[in-house]
Amino acid sequence: AAPALFSESEKPRPPRLFDGDEKGRCCRHCRYYVVHPFTQRCARWNREVEATDVCERFEVRPPPDGG
């Protein structure tokens, strides 16, 4: 059996990366997010973005068609 390195009270907590509101507004979930082999772009602002960027003008990407 592997040795226990931490007691329950000493175990490190997972990092908190996003506020609850920000997670749903990331560029990767936006309808204007475009992935290209060399970069990621925002079609609304015509600029390079990262998948984890957050925008005030975020619009949810519609679900893909079933076909």
Protein Blocks (a to p, Z undefined) as FASTA:
>chain_A
ZZdfbdfklpccdddfbdfklmmmgfklpfkbccdfkbccdfklopaddfkbccfkbccd
ddddfZZ
